[in-house]
Amino acid sequence: MKKSIFILIVLLMGTQFGSLSAQNKEKREKIVIAVQAQTVSQKDVAGKPEKEIITIPIKLVKNLITAEAKVNGIPRTFIVDNGAPCLILNSKYTNMDTSDKTEQAQGVNSSVSYTKMVPVEEFDFHGIKIKGKEVISMDISNLEKQCGIEIYGLIGYDVYNTYDMLFDYANNTLTLINPDVSKEYMENNFKNSKTHEIPIEIKAHIAILKGTVGQQELNLGFDCGANGNLLSADLFNTFEKQLTKVRKTDLSGAGESKTDVKAGKIKNLIIGNKKFQKILTVFNDMSHLNAGYNLQLDGLIGYEILSKQKTLLSYQNKKIVFIE
């Protein structure tokens, strides 16, 4: 039987080190600072739409969110991925020599090389505009191959982190909401809905929330660029008795490599006071992801959780809300 491929895109800009000696730690920190300086910041956002609420049509491809944005006036297909820290273009379409590689990003499997910065005259994501900015160009052709469509790049955290994000997989929409009107929006649209509010912490570009399997509390990253849930490989033995349909499968990220991993359905995962049952989850080493920004993640939640209901992510108010 052919193995299904799980795709998780989470990129932590930095360099991988097996042992964090003082010298290596200093080197890693310098690289992280250098790359952070290259990412899109709010001062680079040349324009924002006047509308307080932006409803964006999306399409799910391999359970990843794709949406249209314009690059220099031409409509292109992107993956919306808050596991990426910033706007990233596919070097396949930027006429960049990919043999000239400079730094690295931590992918879900291992480090992923990326090229030097490339200039963009104008990037327009439904009225959110970035003009005259150099952005990262990375080879994500393997991700494009897995999805089977042209992917011009990844729209990451820095583009939309000043908005609340409402994910509605059932209706194929992503709604960006000005946090100042978010409360009113919720009251007008979901007054009679059951909601579950969970506090989050923001570290680097990752929203982190608490979850529980059995008696063990977990630190989980929110990653809409994941078509499945991920837990650290060292938790497999701990949770093995709480898994069903255990098997081996492939895990693919933004880079070229695929990894054989164990997967199974977790009987019960509790987030806040909401219980998720039979959640398909893969187990993989997360040490290189955590090292990139000194995180302590036990796993990532993606499509398997976000598709069960409408989900509001608020970076500004540091919370997520599950809406039933």
N, C-alpha and C positions, 0 to 999 in steps of 0.2 A: 504494500500500500504506500502510495506516495505521501511523503511527509508534508504537512502544511508549513508555511513559513511565517513566523511572527516578525513584524517589523516594529522596531522601537527606535525613535530618533530622539536622542538627548545629547546635546553637545555642550561640554564644559571646556571653555577655552583655557588651555594650559598645556603642560607636558607631563608625560607619565614617568614616574620613578618607582622602582621596586622598593627602595629603601630611602626614607626621608632623612638623610644626614643633614646637618646644619647647612652645608654647602648646597646640597640639592634643594633643600627647602627654600633657601634664598633665591636660587636660580628659578625655581618654579614660581615664586611670588613675583619676581621681576617680569616673567613672561606673562603671567596673568594680568598684571597691571598694564603691560604694553598692549595686550590684545583688547582689554577693556577700553582703552583709550581709542581704539579703532572702531568700536561698535557704534551703532546709531544711538545718539542721545536725544533728549527732547529738544535741545537747541537746534538739532539738525532737521527737525520736522518743520518744513517750510510753510505748511498750511494744514488746517483742520477744517472739516466741514462745519457749517453753521448748525446743522441738525444735531440735537442732543442725543438722538437715537439713530443708529445706522444698522439697517437690517441687510445682511449680506447673504446671497444665495450660495450654498455650498453643495458639493458632491462628495460622496464617500467613495474612495478608491482604496480597495484593500482595507477598508475601515479607517482610513486616514482622511482628514478634512482637506479637500482641495477647494480653492477659490480663485477668482480672477483678479488680477491687478494689472495695471498698465506700466510698462517700462518704456520710457521715451515715447509715449503715446501709443504703443502697440500692446493689445491685450495678451496676457500670458497666464498660464496656469501655475499656481504655487501651492505648496502644502503649508497650511497654517499650523505652526508648531511652536508651542511655548516651551518645549524642551531645548530650543535653539535660542541663544541670547540676543540675536539681532537678525537683520535682513541678510540673507546669504543667497548668492546667485550660483547657478550651476555653471561651472567653468566650460562645459560643453558648448554653451551659447554666448560666451563672453570673449571668444577669440584669444584666450589666455593660454600661454604655454604652460601646461601643467607639469612639465619637467622642472620648472623653476619654483620649487616649494620652499616655504619659509618656516612657518610655525606648525603646530599641531593642535587639533581639538580632540577631546576625549569622546569617543563614540561608545555605543552600548557594548561593543565587543572589544575594541581596542582604540588606539589613537588613530585619527584620520588626518592625513595631510591636507593642507589647503594652500592656495596660491597667494600671491600678493594681492593688494587691493585693486579694484577696478572702478573707474569713474561711472557714475550714473547721472545723466542730465536731469531726469525726473522719474521718480517712482510714485505711483498713485494707487493707493489701496482704498477705493471707495471714498475718496476725498481726503484721506490722510496722505500728505505729500512730503516727499523728501527730494530736495533738489541740490544738484552740484555736490554730491557726497561720494566719496570713495567707500565701497562696501567690499566685504569678503567674497571672493570667488572660490568655490570649492568643487571638487569633482564628486558629484552625487549621481553619476550616471548609473551606478549599480542600483540605487534606490529607484531611479526612473525605470530601469529594466524590470524590477520587481513589480512596480505598479502598472507597467504596460502602457503608459501615456507619457507625453512630454511634460516634464516638470522643470520649470524655469528657475525654481529656487525655493527657499524656505522663508516664510514670514514669521520672524521670531518675536520674542518678548518685548524688545525695545520699541517696536512699531506701535503696539497697542496697550502698553502697560498702564496708561493713564485712564483707560476705560474699564468699566465692568464688562465681562464677557458672558453672554448667555448662549450656551450650547444647546441646540435643539435638533438632535439627530433625526427624530421622527418627521419633522417638517423641513429638514434640509436647510436650516438657517443658522447663521451665527449673528447675534445681535450685539453691537457695541453700544454701551450706554454710558453717558456722562454720569459719574458717581453722584453728582449733585442732584440728579433727578431719578436716581436708581430706586430710592424708597417709594417715590410716587409711582414709578413704572410698575414695581412689584404689586403695590396696592391696587392699581388699576387693572392689572392683567391676571393676578394670581391670588386675589382676595379670598377666594373659596378653596384654594389649593392647600394641600398639606405640605409643609416645608420643614426641612431639617438643616439647621445652620451649624456649621463647623468652623472653628477658628483655624487660621493658617498662619504660618511664619514664612517670610520671604528671605531666602538665603541665595546669594548670587541672583540668578534669574528663575529659580525654582520655588514654586509655592509648595509648602510642606504641611501636611496634616497628619493627625493621629488615626491609626486604625488598630483593630484588635483581631487576632486569630487565636481562638482558645483563650488562654490566660495571658498571652504575650502581646504587649503593646508594640506597635510598629511606627516608624517614621516613614511616611509615604510621600513621594513627590507626585505632583499633578502634571501629567504629560499628555496633552492632546495629540502629540505626535507618536502615540503608541497604539498599535492596533490590538494589543493584548496587555494583560497585567504582568508585571515582573516582580519577583522577589529574589533576594540574595541567595546564591547557591548554598551558602552555609546554613540556611534555614530549612532546607529540604528534609533532612532527617528529623528535625524538630516537628515538622508539620505532616510528615508522611502518613500518619494515621488519620489525618483529617483531609486526605486527598482521595479522590476517586479518578478512575480512568487515567492512571499514570502511564506516560509514554515518553519516547524521545522524539524531538522535533528539531527544526532549524530555527535559529534566531538571526535576523539580518538587521543591520543598522544603516547609517548613511554611507559607510565605507564599503570596501569590496568584500570583506570577509563575512562568512556565515559560520555560525557556531552550532554544534550539536548540543542541545540542552534537554533537561528533563522538564516535562510539563504535566499538569494535572488540574483537576477541578477542586478548588477549596470549598468545603461544605458550607462554611459560614465565615464571612468577613464583615466585621462591624465597623462602621465609620459614623461617629457621632452616636445617634440612637437609631440609625438605619442599618438593617441587616441585608447583606447581599449573599445570595446562596448560589452554590455551584458555579463559582467564578473561575473561568479558565485562566491559568497562570503559568508562566514559564519561570524557571530558576536559573540564574546566571550570576557569574562573578561581578560584583559592583565596586570592587576596591578602587579601580582606576577612575570611575566616575566620582566617587567620594573624595579621592585625593585631589581632584582638579580644583575644588573650592573648599576643601576641608569640611565636607558635608558628612553626615552620618545617616544616610538613607538606608532603609531596609528594603525599599522597593519603589515601584512606580505604578500609578493607576492611570489607565487610558480608556480606550473604547469600551472595554468590558464593563466598566463602572459607569462611564459618562452616557452611554447609550440607554441605560435603564430608565432614565427620567431626564427632564430638563435640568440643567446644572448652571448655576451662576457662579462665576469666579470674579471676586473683587480684590485686586491687588491693593487698592487704596484703603479699603475698609478691612482688609486682612481676614477674609472669610470666604467660604464657599457655601452655597445653598442648594440643596437637592429639592426639586419642586415636583410634586406628584399630582 
